[in-house]
Amino acid sequence: MSAPISRKQLSAAGLLNKARRFFAKIPDPCDGKITLVDYLMSGLALFGLKYPSLLQFEHDSREETTRANLHALYGIERAPSDTRFRERLDAFDPSQLLPLYKALFADLQRGKGLEGFEYLDGHYLLSLDGTGYFSSTKVHCPQCGEKHHRNGTTTYYHQMLGAVLVHPDHSEVFPLAPEPILKQDGARKNDCERNAAKRLLADLRRAHPHLKLIVVEDALASNAPHIRQLQELNLRFILGAKPSDHTHLFAWVAATPETREVEFTDAKGVRHRFRYLNGAPLNESNFDLEVNFLEYWEHTPDGKVTHFSWVTDFTIDDSNLMTLMRGARARWKVENETFNTLENQGYHFEHNFGHGNNNLSTVLMHLMMLAFLIDQIQQRGCRLFQAALTAAQSKTRLWRKLRARFDLCLIPDWDTLYRSIIQPPLLPLPPDTS
Ligand SMILES: [Zn+2]
């Protein structure tokens, strides 16, 4: 938790209102009783309140208290049943949700929530990585990836490529629109992920034509076609590069007299050792594609040595070694602060809310990511949320407290809900008439 910023549009009420108005503009071939807005807002409530299952959400939303609260806080007129929810969203085209990531991001920018997130030369760090969001040994569709096991069973799965704005000094991360990795993309896993990256980056540039970004990725990304696309889209990069994938590059660096080595020990006793060379050919078959090479060893006082190597388009000199190294290593935040948070801090990511026959699992993945983005923006820019999180001591406890109150009392607005966690009120009981 950081910066003392607090803006109306960075509060739950403002962000959910933005989502609601966005959903209302999507053409809705209404099934008569429940509007598309109510289906989609129910999805945001399901993940926003961290319900463990759709069934539990349905049970609760039949109760008068929860129904009234869903109306007051999420603007839901009528929450759908578990079955209707799955059917309607299975038929919904998930790409219609993508502009909402940008709209929420624009609020974050306007509310100055990104102040302090620029990392190098006014650029933000954007970490890209793939992860799974559905898996089953039984349920599957034509888009499912397949893993065939030795014992003859098959695991079916869906994956996505996440793109998340990160900063080494801040705990918040902000996802931009993720891209599903589809089976049709190619027979091999890596083909799939690379093709998804191609679509994601092109869409990202269309959505954010002027955003100054440094893309940080793992070693799968340091290939010529990908680097050329990054250059074409005016995206800067720091990409992992393994010696085993880049024998030519490592040999080139070792044989070049201009290769420079720098070493120093910091106040904590950590020894930082760097080796770098600007303008090295990526590999033999792409000799004309020049990259700047950075290798790093971290020696901690307990004797542990960690080794990394990257390629970048930033010109490396003695003054930016630490900055480039820390920026590259912030890549892990897509896993640690995003996917792990979704998995272990109440969002029930990878827990199957439903697969459907068409789009359900992808629609649910987006609604979960959007609910996560809304939480992250609040954490960055809403003082009440920050204070409630401090009072609750952990995310998991905060979600539990939110939902407990949701079940128990009538809540007029988000401010009251958060205040009740910061300073729990005395519950006024009805008079004893026994
Ligand atoms: Zn599937």
Residues whose N, C-alpha, C, O or C-beta is under 5 A from the ligand:
A	BS01	ZN	H140 C141 Q143 C144
